[in-house]
Amino acid sequence: MYQVLKEVGLDLERANQIAGFHTNNKQKIGVPFAAVFLINFLDVCYQEKELNQRLKRLYPAVNEQETPLPRSWSPKDKFSYIGLSQNNLRVHYKGHGKTPKDAASVRATHPIPAACGVYYFEVKIISKGRDGYMGIGLSAQGVNMNRLPGWDKHSYGYHGDDGHSFCSSGTGQPYGPTFTTGDVIGCCVNLINNTCFYTKNGHSLGIAFTDLPPNLYPTVGLQTPGEVVDANFGQHPFVFDIEDYMREWRTKIQAQIDRFPIGEREGEWQAMIQKMVASYLVHHSYCATAEAFAKSTDQAVHEELASIKNRQKIQKLVLSGRMGEAIETTQQLYPSLLERNQDLLFMLKVRQFIEMVNGTDSEVRCLGGRSPKSQDSYPGSPRLFNSPVHKASSSQTYQTEQNNAEVEMELDHFSNGVSESSSNGFLNGSSTHGIDLEECDGDMVDSAQSKRQLCGGSQAAIERMIQFGRELQSMSEHLRRERGKNSANKKMLKDAFSLLAYSDPWSSPVGYQLDSIQREPVCSTLNSAILETHNLPKQPPLALSVGQAAQCLSLMARTGSGSCAFASVDDYLH
Amino acid sequence: MPCWYSEIPLFTATSRHYVDRLFDPDPQNVLQGVIDMKNAVIGNNRQKANLIVLGAVPRLLYLLQQSSSSLELRTECAVVLGSLAMGTENNIKSLVDCHIIPALLQGLLCSDLIFIEACLRCLRTVFISPVTPVQLLYTDPTVIPHLMSLLSRSQHTQEYITQIFAHCCKTPEHQTVLFNHGAIQNIAPLLISPSFKVRMQALKCFSVLAYENAQVSMTLVNVLVDGEQLSQVFVRMMQRDKPIEMQLTAAKCLTYMCRAGAIRTDDNCIVLKTLPCLVRMCSKERLLEERVEGAETLAYLMEPDIELQRIASVTDHLVSMLADYFKYPKTSVLDHDLKHAHELRQAAFKLYASLGSNDEDIRKKITETENMMDRIVSGLSESSIKVRLAAVRCLHSLSRSVQQLRTSFHDHAVWKPLMKLLQNAPDEVLVMASSTLCNLLLEFSPSKEPILESGVIELLCSLTQSDSPALRVNGIWALMNMAFQADQKVKVEIVRALGTEQLFRLLSDPDTNVLMKTLGLLRNLLSTRPHIDQVMSSHGKQIMQAVTLILEGEHSIEVKEQTLCILANIADGNTAKELIMTNDDMLQKIKYYMGHSNVKLQLAATFCISNLIWNEEDGSQERQDKLRDMGFVDILHKLTQASDPNLCDRAKTAMQQYLA
């Protein structure tokens, strides 16, 4: 039985936990029981999968690492008269239920993240019990659980027995119809205007509360024996069409953005945009386009055309995987750059090693009997904005509150350029990737269709690669002796060498390194370094402002502005 | 003419110049003239009016129709005419008077798309004006099929033609014509057109086609657009991120299909989509027009269905949301504002009426809404007839509640403005008002007394003489309610005011409802012994005649039963019963009905006999003897074996009178 589960790759601890067993009972489970257990377990797995998909779809802006979404009731945050079952989704009352003093509540595991924009959960009344004194609502952390939601400060509830709403008060206001066994009650929190409305069996009952505080938890309270309710935090489809409501708010927020007034002075806005576009083109060395654009918009270019062309040449080499030539060209054109920046050089060399494995680097291509195409240029475009964060010196709140995070991210950018792209939320990665593959098919070795062989299949090339690897190893040791340990470098090298551990490196767990898309961060790091030596910004203002916008959105999420949910930067980058 | 010149010489001089150029012998100059004219009139209403007065229209039409004119010239003419039509309503009138419509329709036969589009654009502008008689679209039977065939030509033809249809489909006949020419199949694919305007106009077409039309609605539910059911296409158009106009019109389509019986009222697309969408249209955030249309459509949707009424009553605080409709300023210097205020109020009243038409709890909720009764009361005497009608509809709906009649109706003395409203109002209002009055005159209504004292009897009697059956029913119904357990004085007054002649005329009324209520009135008049004798002593002869006539005539069981009940009441009188006993023919009739196949009639007839032979009264012995001789005892004996327990009991009780 457990073997089965193991083979499916499931974690037993977790399985037991989910299915409600204690680990020490493991040995005692009989076969029929185990079968039931398996069915239940698979059911739960399916439910979890559906839950995750639905939550991702409903709340794409929520960063669950930072602010997890409520997924069940909390066994730790409840009054003792509350019993939980069915994966902590079913709540039943187990007290005496004689007086209101016997009321009991339970909160969800996590508060509602502001980045939801609009949050929704439903509660189905399984049984109204003796009197049906049930309350559904919201409360802040720390609010007394020996009460029904709504009775205390920072607590809000809609009660089944009288249909009243309770807004931090012991006396209710007439709000909606009563509810009882079989009804499904929904609670929707709008984190944009801080209101809440309820639904009954899929029908909106209208606003119940306004001016809600942040960080509220979904909460239910029961008061008499026999009362049982089930929560749906997204495990099942909702009865109410919440997505339709969210569509309305997305449209509203986007209309607000579209209508946002910009600079009063005529032409200023346009001029600024043109400047940003021009600087972006120059940065990424699209010389011809940059020249034409500057001409037609009547602007000056702040870099020599020759210099742009040099950078363009190097970038093309990096992006087509010809690292050896790229390093050489860099050393020719910018003699002291790599000397002074050993870490950068190391990174470039590691990339060269990877390209060797790939069979794309010029050195191994010569050996492979194929003449290097001296002018084959990389047809794809450099990736867009590939550094996540930049100092926003203009924004004061941003600076005061976010210093720590910023430092971290800057470091991140420097030391770990290769792997960072995966966590870059605002890259339109997949589409670029697709184009790359397609356009490179012609002569790239890494195309999926052509037969992939280590170093292009040549024995001489393999030897050269091994030798280069040794050189790299000694460079790494040399660097460590001179400049101390550098975990990023170490990992980089380890990952690259790992490629050799597999018979087919491309389909190995570290095979991603061979993907041409991994050239882009290398390319942009090198480009930025070159620009810095010219005292030019290492990031184009356009990328900076996009990064700034993305950062603003995550800041909004942290400070409780729900509208960030419907203003994804991606929506505006087509 | 000279006088006119002297008034605005500048304008006319230039205008005249434009017109003169239309008569230039050189066609090239004419074309240039028309183009210049086009540029001159854009956005200039004064110029447009001048050109029309100076007779540019007939000339433009002439040029447009001449096959010798170049296509370019003809097209430019259509464009200028379209521009002139964009002006004031007077412009449109002049254009229509110059027979622009047949000329442009003729132009559609041309094969050139640009020219066709120019003609259609102009036709569209003319037809969407309220001053253009829509009938002009249907005069020539070849026009509609031709327009249908043009739908495939371009997005512009689609937009203009659907817009024309949407505006010119006003009657069931129009719907049938369009339907028979394949409007549904031709327009349905346009619902997924890439052009928003085309989608919108196509949607509007469906809303006017489906309105109160079962044939269209039944067809619509089976239409597929790109493999998807039409109702689902409409549901998608109601999504909350769609433009409000689209949501509202799609909701109308589904509402009309539902009311026409093509979609069940418990279908999810109605309960979970259409209804909430319409409630949203009533929200404060919507424009006034949208709120009005939303409320009216919602009222129409849920009118016949208590479940929808219940759902709507708890959706988004609809009942209190509607109270906001009354907060638009009632007094304003602007006619425009006043009209909006009226429209909002009447829409709210209509929706309240619909909401409260069945459910007691909802009625309570409505009357408990802030100042609701005051608002209705003042609505009853508003200047706008539409508001008065809607207010009385609302009052009528609420008057179905016993509790409200006893409380809020009495507290607010609603009968007063209601009575005033009845004094002189159009029939529509009268029907509703008198129907409400019927409820207010119910026996348990505390308003009954003051209404009686206000001299309502004359008014109700005059209603019974109306040509409208609905008014006659309401009049006599109200009198019937009034006579129920009333004082002798009131009864006498009713008989006097109505006059026996009118009473008997009503007994031969072609409308069964009127007849039933008149019989009901008679029955109420003939209750309690002194009243029976009193009425029968003065009108006995006519009443007996009328009863005979009805019993002999071709009437429903209900009518005959009611008549036999009257007879039973008469038999209960002291002196009145002699009118039956001395009428052998009548006794034979009673005998006949005692042996009738319908139990209700048997019961009523038996009741009558039982009253005649009741022991404790004077002369009972003689009556018993006479009836035994006529064979009634045998019948009664037989009836004691009847399977119906009531009839059996009644017969046994009667038999006991003989045994005692």
Interface residues (C-beta under 8 A of the other chain):
Chain A: G176 P177 K200 G202 H203 S204 L205 G206 I207 D241 D244 Y245 R247 E248 R250 T251
Chain B: Q239 R240 D241 L272 P276 I311 V314 T315 D316 H317 M321
